[in-house]
């Protein structure tokens, strides 16, 4: 205990004792009403407890004990309120910002459900992108959902975290569409990013849609799955510009273990998530509606995106985590792009028992690889 803390604690104790003596004297002299006796008798204890809490906080800082962060906030950015949840057992740990997929699919509840242990080693920030999750507004202008708008929003979030936590650089981890968003951002702002991890990375949406369609068609024919073939004919070949067609294709792909190779009990996860306070029933409805709105608004622009042309190089370390069975966002397209991508350091890691949802299919292995990968470039993690 440092001298300042010790003196403060002794002063608090002295104040409490003096207050008690004063009250005893006043009550004994008959100068207080019965109604006021209880409150004034208790008042010194309240003051003492408040001062004691202050002493504990001072002592924590003085001894270097970790100070946790649990912060939920809305950031006002160019006509929108961006939801940001920031959590960690030590606010001085390196910052890890999740970029969810979709667009419009806030995976914050899933990230916390399956990958919450990362909060023991990082300050983990979960951002609901414009139009998604808690930010879904059915009256919002869909024309504002653009790649450039999301990049500007991301820059505002990154700067907020850097200022709030006093760190020059943070690590980004993007899933699916979030990986494309992250690479576009890293290309523009390498000075703010310590490392980037792309998970089930989207490289070129149109080529990915064609690969997914071909996979389902071939697999359904091989299995003589007439119901899937009939559904496939109804959907039609790419490009799939609407949310309904894309989500219908995703459901067909998932029949063959190429979205979730290891399928979780989705109802069980939803119920446990609600019980644990990770998501509310109302938020689940907003997530569903936000996915449809964002996909409808952004797909026409995304169909022209190809990272091989748009992002041939970056100036930060890059790591790709790919699921061996991913045919929803074709993993081989990401692997091919990764071979040509120029970066000061890069590494590709395959997850042999996953498809598109690597963090939720092999969460322990995923978390371990996030930690070891970032440690390999000198990022010091919090030890438990």
C-alpha positions in Angstrom: 0.0 0.0 0.0 1.4 3.4 -0.9 1.6 6.3 1.5 -1.3 8.2 -0.2 -3.6 5.3 0.0 -2.7 4.5 3.6 -3.3 8.1 4.7 -6.6 8.2 2.8 -7.8 5.0 4.5 -6.8 6.3 8.0 -8.5 9.6 7.3 -11.7 7.8 6.3 -11.7 5.6 9.4 -11.1 8.7 11.6 -14.0 10.5 9.9 -16.3 7.5 10.5 -15.4 7.2 14.2 -15.8 11.0 14.7 -19.2 10.9 13.0 -20.3 8.0 15.2 -19.2 9.9 18.4 -21.0 13.0 17.3 -24.2 11.1 16.6 -24.1 9.3 20.0 -23.6 12.7 21.7 -26.5 14.3 19.8 -28.8 11.4 20.4 -27.9 11.2 24.0 -28.6 14.9 24.4 -32.1 14.6 22.9 -31.3 16.9 20.0 -32.6 14.6 17.2 -36.0 13.4 16.2 -36.8 9.7 16.0 -37.3 9.8 12.2 -33.9 11.4 11.6 -32.1 9.1 14.0 -31.9 6.1 11.6 -30.7 8.0 8.6 -28.1 10.1 10.3 -26.8 7.1 12.2 -26.3 5.3 8.9 -24.8 8.4 7.1 -21.2 8.0 8.3 -21.2 4.4 7.2 -22.2 5.4 3.7 -19.5 8.0 3.6 -16.9 5.5 4.9 -17.9 2.9 2.3 -17.6 5.4 -0.5 -14.2 6.4 0.7 -13.2 2.8 1.1 -14.1 2.1 -2.6 -11.9 5.0 -3.6 -9.1 3.6 -1.5 -9.5 0.2 -3.2 -9.3 1.8 -6.7 -6.3 3.8 -5.6 -4.7 0.7 -4.2 -5.4 -1.3 -7.4 -3.7 1.3 -9.5 -0.7 1.6 -7.1 -0.1 -2.2 -7.0 -0.5 -2.7 -10.8 -3.4 -5.0 -10.4 -5.5 -5.4 -13.7 -8.3 -2.9 -14.1 -11.1 -4.5 -16.1 -13.2 -2.7 -18.8 -16.9 -3.4 -19.4 -18.2 -0.6 -21.6 -21.3 -0.4 -23.7 -21.9 2.8 -25.8 -23.3 4.4 -28.9 -21.0 6.5 -31.1 -22.5 9.3 -33.1 -21.0 9.1 -36.6 -22.4 11.1 -39.6 -26.1 10.7 -38.9 -25.9 7.2 -37.3 -25.4 5.8 -33.8 -22.8 3.0 -33.9 -23.1 0.4 -31.1 -19.8 -0.7 -29.5 -19.2 -3.1 -26.7 -15.7 -3.2 -25.2 -14.7 -5.9 -22.7 -11.6 -7.2 -21.1 -10.1 -8.3 -17.8 -7.3 -5.7 -18.2 -7.9 -2.4 -19.9 -4.2 -2.1 -20.7 -4.2 -5.3 -22.8 -3.8 -5.2 -26.6 -7.0 -4.3 -28.4 -8.8 -6.7 -30.7 -11.7 -5.4 -32.8 -14.1 -7.8 -34.4 -15.5 -7.0 -37.9 -18.6 -9.1 -38.4 -19.8 -10.7 -41.6 -22.9 -10.3 -43.7 -23.0 -7.5 -44.5 -25.6 -6.8 -41.9 -24.9 -9.9 -39.8 -23.8 -8.8 -36.3 -22.1 -11.9 -34.8 -21.4 -10.2 -31.5 -23.5 -12.7 -29.5 -21.8 -15.6 -31.2 -18.4 -14.2 -30.8 -19.0 -13.7 -27.1 -20.6 -17.1 -26.7 -17.9 -19.1 -28.5 -14.9 -16.9 -28.3 -15.4 -14.9 -25.1 -12.2 -16.4 -23.5 -10.3 -13.9 -25.7 -11.5 -11.2 -23.3 -9.0 -12.7 -20.7 -6.1 -11.8 -22.9 -7.2 -8.8 -25.0 -9.5 -5.8 -24.7 -12.1 -7.1 -27.2 -14.3 -4.7 -29.0 -17.5 -5.8 -30.7 -19.0 -3.3 -33.3 -22.4 -3.5 -34.8 -21.9 -2.1 -38.3 -24.3 0.6 -39.6 -27.7 -0.9 -40.3 -27.0 -4.1 -38.4 -28.1 -5.6 -35.0 -28.9 -2.9 -32.4 -28.4 -0.3 -35.2 -31.1 -1.6 -37.5 -33.6 1.1 -38.4 -36.3 0.2 -40.9 -36.7 3.9 -41.7 -33.0 4.4 -42.5 -31.9 5.3 -46.0 -30.5 2.1 -47.6 -28.4 4.2 -50.0 -26.1 5.0 -47.0 -25.1 1.4 -46.8 -22.0 1.5 -49.0 -18.5 0.2 -48.7 -17.0 3.7 -48.4 -19.5 4.5 -45.6 -18.6 1.4 -43.7 -14.9 2.3 -44.1 -15.5 5.8 -42.7 -17.5 4.3 -39.8 -14.7 1.8 -39.1 -12.1 4.6 -39.0 -14.2 6.4 -36.4 -14.5 3.3 -34.3 -10.7 2.6 -34.5 -9.8 6.2 -33.6 -12.3 6.1 -30.6 -10.7 2.9 -29.3 -7.2 4.2 -29.7 -8.0 7.4 -27.8 -10.1 5.6 -25.2 -7.4 3.0 -24.4 -4.3 5.0 -25.1 -3.0 2.7 -27.8 -1.4 3.7 -31.1 -2.4 0.6 -33.0 -5.0 -2.1 -32.6 -5.5 -5.6 -34.2 -8.4 -6.3 -36.5 -10.1 -9.6 -37.1 -12.7 -9.9 -39.8 -15.1 -12.7 -40.6 -16.4 -13.2 -44.2 -17.5 -9.8 -45.5 -15.7 -8.4 -42.4 -12.5 -9.7 -43.8 -12.9 -7.8 -47.0 -13.8 -4.6 -45.1 -10.7 -5.1 -42.9 -8.3 -5.5 -45.8 -9.7 -2.4 -47.5 -9.3 -0.5 -44.3 -5.7 -1.8 -43.6 -4.7 -0.7 -47.1 -5.8 2.8 -46.3 -4.7 3.1 -42.6 -1.7 0.8 -41.9 -0.4 3.2 -39.3 -3.4 2.4 -37.0 -3.3 -1.4 -37.3 -0.9 -3.8 -35.7 -2.1 -6.9 -37.5 -5.0 -8.2 -39.5 -6.6 -11.7 -39.2 -9.0 -12.6 -42.0 -11.4 -15.5 -41.2 -13.3 -17.3 -44.1 -12.3 -14.4 -46.2 -14.5 -13.0 -48.9 -12.3 -12.1 -51.9 -14.7 -11.7 -54.9 -18.4 -12.0 -54.3 -19.4 -12.9 -57.9 -16.8 -15.6 -58.2 -17.7 -16.9 -54.8 -21.4 -17.1 -55.8 -20.5 -19.0 -58.9 -18.3 -21.5 -57.0 -21.0 -22.0 -54.4 -23.7 -22.6 -57.1 -21.4 -25.1 -58.9 -20.6 -26.9 -55.7 -24.3 -27.4 -54.8 -25.2 -28.4 -58.3 -22.5 -31.0 -58.5 -23.1 -32.4 -55.1 -26.9 -32.6 -55.5 -26.5 -34.4 -58.8 -24.0 -36.8 -57.3 -26.4 -37.6 -54.4 -29.4 -37.6 -56.7 -30.9 -35.0 -54.4 -33.9 -34.0 -56.6 -35.4 -31.6 -54.0 -32.2 -29.6 -53.9 -31.8 -29.6 -57.7 -35.4 -28.3 -58.1 -34.7 -25.6 -55.6 -31.5 -24.7 -57.3 -33.4 -24.3 -60.7 -35.8 -22.0 -59.0 -33.1 -19.8 -57.5 -31.2 -19.7 -60.8 -27.5 -19.1 -61.5 -25.5 -16.1 -60.3 -25.4 -13.2 -60.0 -27.7 -13.4 -56.9 -28.4 -9.8 -56.0 -31.2 -10.2 -53.5 -31.0 -11.3 -49.9 -33.7 -14.0 -50.5 -31.6 -15.7 -53.2 -28.4 -15.5 -51.3 -29.9 -16.9 -48.1 -31.6 -19.6 -50.1 -28.3 -20.6 -51.6 -26.7 -20.6 -48.1 -29.3 -23.0 -46.8 -28.7 -25.4 -49.7 -24.9 -25.2 -49.2 -25.4 -25.9 -45.5 -27.2 -29.2 -46.3 -23.9 -30.6 -47.5 -21.8 -29.3 -44.5 -20.2 -26.5 -46.4 -21.4 -23.6 -44.2 -21.3 -25.3 -40.8 -19.3 -28.5 -41.2 -19.9 -29.2 -37.5 -23.5 -28.1 -37.0 -24.3 -26.6 -33.5 -27.7 -26.9 -32.0 -28.8 -23.4 -33.1 -31.9 -23.3 -30.8 -29.7 -24.4 -27.8 -27.2 -21.6 -28.6 -29.9 -19.0 -28.9 -31.5 -20.0 -25.7 -28.2 -20.1 -23.8 -27.3 -16.8 -25.3 -30.5 -15.2 -24.0 -30.1 -16.8 -20.6 -26.6 -15.5 -20.3 -27.6 -12.0 -21.4 -25.7 -12.1 -24.7 -28.8 -11.3 -26.8 -32.5 -10.5 -26.4 -35.5 -11.9 -28.4 -36.1 -8.5 -29.8 -32.5 -8.2 -30.9 -32.7 -11.5 -32.7 -35.6 -10.1 -34.8 -33.5 -6.9 -35.5 -30.6 -9.1 -36.6 -32.8 -11.0 -39.0 -34.2 -7.9 -40.5 -30.9 -6.1 -40.7 -29.3 -8.9 -42.6 -32.0 -8.8 -45.3 -31.8 -5.0 -45.5 -28.0 -4.8 -45.8 -27.7 -7.6 -48.3 -30.3 -6.0 -50.5 -28.7 -2.6 -50.3 -25.0 -3.6 -50.6 -24.9 -6.7 -52.9 -25.0 -4.8 -56.2 -21.9 -2.9 -55.2 -20.2 -5.9 -53.7 -20.6 -8.0 -56.9 -18.1 -5.7 -58.5 -15.5 -6.0 -55.7 -12.5 -8.2 -56.3 -9.7 -7.8 -53.7 -7.1 -9.2 -56.1 -7.4 -6.0 -58.0 -8.5 -3.7 -55.2 -6.0 -4.8 -52.5 -2.8 -6.3 -54.1 -0.7 -5.4 -51.1 -0.8 -4.1 -47.5 1.8 -2.8 -45.1 0.8 -4.8 -42.0 1.1 -8.5 -41.0 -1.8 -10.5 -42.4 -3.1 -13.9 -41.4 -5.8 -16.0 -43.0 -7.8 -18.6 -41.1 -9.7 -20.8 -43.5 -12.1 -23.7 -43.1 -11.2 -26.7 -45.2 -14.9 -27.4 -46.1 -16.0 -23.8 -46.8 -18.0 -23.6 -50.0 -20.2 -20.8 -49.0 -17.4 -18.3 -49.4 -15.1 -20.5 -51.4 -12.0 -21.1 -49.4 -9.8 -21.9 -52.4 -10.4 -18.4 -53.8 -9.1 -16.9 -50.5 -6.1 -19.2 -50.5 -5.2 -18.3 -54.1 -5.6 -14.6 -53.3 -3.4 -15.0 -50.2 -0.6 -16.4 -52.3 -0.4 -13.2 -54.4 -1.1 -10.7 -51.6 2.0 -8.8 -50.7 2.6 -8.1 -47.0 5.6 -7.6 -44.6 4.5 -10.9 -43.0 1.8 -13.4 -43.8 0.6 -16.8 -42.8 -2.3 -19.1 -43.8 -3.8 -21.5 -41.3 -6.3 -24.2 -42.3 -8.9 -25.5 -39.9 -9.5 -29.1 -40.9 -12.8 -29.6 -39.2 -14.5 -26.3 -40.2 -16.4 -24.8 -43.1 -17.4 -21.1 -43.2 -17.9 -20.5 -39.4 -14.4 -21.3 -38.1 -14.7 -19.3 -34.8 -17.9 -21.2 -33.9 -17.0 -24.7 -35.1 -13.5 -25.0 -33.5 -13.6 -22.2 -30.9 -10.8 -23.5 -28.6 -8.4 -24.1 -31.5 -9.4 -20.8 -33.1 -8.8 -18.8 -29.8 -5.4 -20.5 -29.4 -4.4 -19.6 -32.9 -5.5 -16.0 -32.5 -3.3 -15.7 -29.4 -0.2 -17.5 -30.7 -0.4 -15.7 -34.1 -0.4 -12.3 -32.5 2.2 -13.3 -30.0 4.5 -14.3 -32.9 4.7 -10.7 -34.0 5.5 -9.3 -30.6 2.1 -8.5 -29.2 2.2 -9.1 -25.5 -1.0 -10.7 -24.1 -2.4 -10.6 -20.6 -1.5 -13.7 -18.7 -4.1 -15.4 -16.6 
